[in-house]
C-alpha cells in the first residue's frame, strides 16, 4: 500500500467528496479532512457546511467517496469547488468522468479513492469554535458538519516508469495501462505503443498516460517521435504539447494521413 501523509493530503492535494447514487449524485472539492482510527475503525473525517449542495446528498446517503487526483487535475478540482451542482453539470464542466463503485460514485481520473460508510455526523457548535476560526462563520454562515466515514474500500492507481516505458498500476500492482517509449537516439524517444486493459476502457486512461509521459519528457528536456497511432492523434488534439515533439510539422502530417483504429485496442497491437 502506498505511503500516505495524513497531515498534508487534504490541505496540499485537495480531494473530492461525492455522495448519492449513480443516477443522482453530487461532488465538491474539500481541503479540510483527516485520516485516523476511531472506535477501532479506519476512518476518514470530512467537514461540510450545510449550505453546500453536496450536503443534502451526504445527509441522505449511507456511503460517500473521498477521492484524490494528480496535479494535472488541479483545474478540474477548482471548477468542482467553485461551481454548484444546483446550476450546472459539474463533471461535464470540469471534464471529469464519473465512475461507479458499487452504490458509490468517484471519477476515472482519480489516483486514489476511498469508499466510506457514514458512521457519525454532527454539527460544530458556534460557541465552541475557537477564536481563530470564528471569522469563517460571519454573515449568517453556519458552522460545518463533522462527518466520519469508515473506510470500506480503497482503490489506488500509480504511474511508474523505467525509462523505456511508463505504466499505470492499481493498489495490487496489477498493470492497467502501458505506453512504450524507447530511446531512438540521444535526447529522443519513440512513442511506439499504447495499450489499456479492456476492462478499463472508456475511462480516458490512454489520454492520462500519454499526458503523463509528455510531461515527463518535457521536464527532462527529451523530445518524442511518434509511431503509435493513438499518440499521433493525442498530440494532434493537444497542440499545447507541440514543444515535446521532435518534428511537430511531421507529426501533423501523420495525423492528417492517419486512418484506422488507434493502437492499444483490445486484441490489436500496432507500431
C-alpha positions as CSV (number, residue, x, y, z in Angstrom):
1,X,0.0,0.0,0.0
2,X,1.3,3.5,-0.9
3,X,2.5,5.6,2.0
4,X,0.1,8.4,2.9
5,X,0.9,11.7,4.7
6,X,-2.4,12.4,6.6
7,X,-1.3,15.8,7.6
8,X,-0.7,17.1,4.0
9,X,-3.1,15.0,2.0
10,X,-6.2,17.2,2.2
11,X,-4.5,20.6,2.7
12,X,-2.0,20.2,-0.2
13,X,-3.7,17.8,-2.6
14,X,-7.4,18.6,-2.0
15,X,-10.0,15.9,-2.6
16,X,-13.4,15.4,-4.0
17,X,-16.2,14.3,-1.7
18,X,-19.0,12.6,-3.6
19,X,-22.4,11.3,-2.3
20,X,-25.5,10.0,-3.9
21,X,-26.4,7.2,-6.3
22,X,-25.1,6.6,-9.8
23,X,-28.4,8.1,-11.0
24,X,-28.3,11.2,-8.8
25,X,-25.1,12.4,-7.1
26,X,-23.0,15.5,-6.5
27,X,-19.4,16.2,-5.7
28,X,-17.5,19.1,-4.1
29,X,-13.8,19.9,-3.5
30,X,-12.6,19.9,0.1
31,X,-9.3,20.9,1.7
32,X,-10.4,20.0,5.3
33,X,-10.2,16.4,6.3
34,X,-8.3,13.8,8.4
35,X,-7.5,10.1,8.4
36,X,-7.1,8.0,11.5
37,X,-8.5,5.3,13.8
38,X,-11.7,5.8,15.8
39,X,-13.6,3.1,17.7
40,X,-11.2,0.5,16.2
41,X,-12.1,1.5,12.7
42,X,-10.1,3.1,9.9
43,X,-11.9,6.4,9.4
44,X,-11.8,9.5,7.2
45,X,-13.4,12.6,8.6
46,X,-14.6,15.4,6.4
47,X,-16.2,18.8,7.2
48,X,-19.1,20.2,5.1
49,X,-21.2,23.3,5.5
50,X,-25.0,22.7,5.4
51,X,-25.5,25.3,2.7
52,X,-23.5,23.3,0.2
53,X,-25.5,21.3,-2.3
54,X,-23.4,18.1,-1.6
55,X,-24.5,18.3,2.0
56,X,-28.0,17.2,1.0
57,X,-26.6,14.1,-0.6
58,X,-24.4,13.3,2.3
59,X,-27.2,13.7,4.7
60,X,-29.3,11.2,2.8
61,X,-26.6,8.7,1.9
62,X,-25.2,5.8,3.8
63,X,-21.9,5.9,1.9
64,X,-19.7,8.5,0.3
65,X,-16.4,8.6,-1.5
66,X,-13.3,10.7,-0.9
67,X,-11.0,10.8,-4.0
68,X,-7.6,12.3,-4.7
69,X,-6.2,13.4,-8.0
70,X,-2.9,14.1,-9.8
71,X,-1.7,17.6,-10.2
72,X,-2.9,17.6,-13.9
73,X,-6.5,17.7,-12.5
74,X,-6.0,20.8,-10.4
75,X,-8.1,23.0,-12.7
76,X,-10.9,20.4,-12.7
77,X,-10.8,20.4,-8.9
78,X,-11.0,24.2,-8.8
79,X,-14.1,24.0,-11.1
80,X,-15.7,21.3,-8.9
81,X,-15.2,23.6,-5.9
82,X,-16.4,26.9,-7.4
83,X,-19.4,25.7,-9.4
84,X,-22.7,24.5,-7.9
85,X,-24.4,21.3,-8.8
86,X,-27.7,23.1,-8.4
87,X,-26.9,25.1,-11.6
88,X,-24.6,23.1,-13.8
89,X,-23.4,19.6,-14.7
90,X,-20.2,19.8,-12.7
91,X,-18.5,16.6,-14.1
92,X,-19.1,17.8,-17.6
93,X,-17.9,21.4,-16.8
94,X,-14.7,20.1,-15.2
95,X,-14.0,17.3,-17.7
96,X,-14.1,14.5,-15.2
97,X,-15.5,11.1,-16.0
98,X,-18.0,9.6,-13.4
99,X,-17.1,6.0,-12.3
100,X,-19.4,3.8,-10.3
101,X,-18.1,1.7,-7.4
102,X,-20.9,-0.5,-6.0
103,X,-23.5,2.1,-5.0
104,X,-21.0,4.9,-4.8
105,X,-19.5,7.3,-7.3
106,X,-16.0,8.5,-8.0
107,X,-14.1,9.6,-11.1
108,X,-12.0,7.7,-13.6
109,X,-9.2,10.4,-13.3
110,X,-8.8,9.8,-9.5
111,X,-5.4,8.4,-8.5
112,X,-6.9,7.2,-5.2
113,X,-10.5,6.7,-4.0
114,X,-11.8,5.7,-0.5
115,X,-15.3,4.3,-0.3
116,X,-16.7,5.2,3.2
117,X,-19.7,4.1,5.2
118,X,-21.1,7.0,7.2
119,X,-20.8,6.2,11.0
120,X,-21.2,9.6,12.7
121,X,-22.4,13.1,11.8
122,X,-22.8,16.1,14.0
123,X,-22.7,19.9,13.6
124,X,-20.0,22.1,15.1
125,X,-21.3,24.4,17.8
126,X,-20.7,28.0,17.0
127,X,-19.9,28.7,20.7
128,X,-17.2,26.0,20.7
129,X,-15.4,27.2,17.6
130,X,-12.0,28.6,18.6
131,X,-11.5,32.4,18.2
132,X,-9.0,31.9,15.4
133,X,-11.8,30.3,13.3
134,X,-14.8,32.4,14.3
135,X,-14.2,34.8,11.3
136,X,-15.2,32.0,9.0
137,X,-18.7,31.9,10.3
138,X,-19.9,35.5,9.9
139,X,-22.8,36.9,7.9
140,X,-25.1,34.1,8.7
141,X,-22.7,31.3,7.6
142,X,-23.5,28.1,9.5
143,X,-20.6,26.1,11.0
144,X,-19.5,22.9,9.3
145,X,-20.9,19.4,10.0
146,X,-18.4,16.8,11.1
147,X,-18.9,13.6,9.1
148,X,-17.0,10.4,9.8
149,X,-16.9,7.5,7.4
150,X,-15.5,4.0,8.0
151,X,-13.2,3.1,5.1
152,X,-14.7,0.1,3.4
153,X,-12.6,0.0,0.2
154,X,-9.6,1.7,-1.2
155,X,-8.8,1.9,-4.9
156,X,-5.4,3.5,-5.9
157,X,-3.6,4.0,-9.2
158,X,0.1,4.8,-9.6
159,X,2.1,5.8,-12.6
160,X,5.6,4.1,-12.8
161,X,8.4,4.3,-15.3
162,X,11.7,2.5,-16.1
163,X,12.9,5.0,-18.7
164,X,11.8,2.7,-21.6
165,X,8.1,2.5,-20.8
166,X,5.5,4.0,-18.4
167,X,2.7,2.1,-16.9
168,X,-0.3,2.6,-14.6
169,X,-1.0,0.0,-11.9
170,X,-3.6,-0.4,-9.2
171,X,-3.1,-0.9,-5.4
172,X,-2.4,-4.7,-6.0
173,X,0.3,-4.0,-8.6
174,X,-1.8,-5.0,-11.5
175,X,-0.9,-3.2,-14.7
176,X,-3.9,-1.2,-16.1
177,X,-2.2,0.7,-19.0
178,X,1.2,0.9,-20.7
179,X,3.0,3.3,-23.0
180,X,6.3,2.2,-24.5
181,X,8.8,5.0,-25.3
182,X,12.2,3.5,-26.1
183,X,15.1,5.9,-26.9
184,X,15.9,6.0,-30.6
185,X,18.9,8.4,-30.3
186,X,20.3,10.7,-27.6
187,X,17.6,13.0,-26.4
188,X,14.8,11.5,-28.5
189,X,12.4,8.7,-27.7
190,X,9.7,7.0,-29.9
191,X,6.2,6.7,-28.5
192,X,5.7,3.3,-30.0
193,X,2.8,1.6,-28.4
194,X,-0.1,2.3,-26.1
195,X,-2.4,-0.3,-24.5
196,X,-5.1,-0.3,-21.9
197,X,-6.7,-3.3,-20.1
198,X,-10.0,-3.8,-21.9
199,X,-11.9,-3.8,-18.6
200,X,-10.8,-0.2,-18.0
201,X,-11.9,1.1,-21.4
202,X,-13.8,4.3,-21.8
203,X,-12.2,6.0,-18.7
204,X,-9.8,8.2,-20.5
205,X,-6.8,6.3,-19.2
206,X,-4.9,6.2,-22.6
207,X,-5.0,10.0,-22.6
208,X,-3.9,10.2,-19.0
209,X,-0.8,8.0,-19.5
210,X,0.1,9.9,-22.7
211,X,-0.1,13.2,-20.9
212,X,1.9,11.9,-18.1
213,X,4.7,10.8,-20.4
214,X,4.5,14.1,-22.3
215,X,5.1,16.0,-19.0
216,X,7.9,13.6,-18.1
217,X,9.6,14.2,-21.4
218,X,9.2,18.0,-21.2
219,X,10.6,18.1,-17.7
220,X,13.7,16.1,-18.8
221,X,14.2,18.1,-22.0
222,X,13.6,15.0,-24.1
223,X,11.8,15.0,-27.5
224,X,9.4,12.5,-28.9
225,X,8.8,10.9,-32.3
226,X,5.5,9.1,-32.8
227,X,4.7,5.8,-34.4
228,X,1.8,4.8,-32.2
229,X,-1.4,5.9,-33.9
230,X,-3.1,6.8,-30.6
231,X,-0.2,9.1,-29.7
232,X,-0.3,10.7,-33.1
233,X,-4.0,11.5,-32.6
234,X,-3.5,12.7,-29.0
235,X,-0.7,15.2,-29.8
236,X,-2.8,16.5,-32.8
237,X,-5.6,17.2,-30.3
238,X,-3.3,18.8,-27.7
239,X,-1.1,21.4,-29.5
240,X,0.0,22.7,-26.1
241,X,2.4,19.8,-26.1
242,X,3.9,20.5,-29.5
243,X,7.2,21.6,-27.9
244,X,7.7,17.9,-26.8
245,X,7.7,16.7,-30.4
246,X,11.0,16.2,-32.3
247,X,9.3,17.4,-35.5
248,X,5.9,18.9,-34.9
249,X,5.2,19.5,-38.6
250,X,5.9,15.9,-39.5
251,X,3.5,14.7,-36.7
252,X,0.8,16.9,-38.0
253,X,1.2,15.3,-41.5
254,X,1.0,11.9,-39.8
255,X,-2.2,12.9,-38.1
256,X,-3.8,14.1,-41.3
257,X,-3.0,10.9,-43.1
258,X,-3.8,8.6,-40.2
259,X,-6.7,6.1,-40.8
260,X,-7.9,3.1,-38.9
261,X,-8.2,2.2,-35.2
262,X,-5.8,3.6,-32.6
263,X,-3.2,1.2,-31.2
264,X,-3.9,-0.4,-27.9
265,X,-7.4,-1.5,-28.8
266,X,-8.3,-5.0,-27.4
267,X,-6.6,-7.7,-29.5
268,X,-4.6,-5.3,-31.6
269,X,-1.0,-4.2,-31.4
270,X,0.2,-1.5,-33.8
271,X,3.6,0.2,-34.2
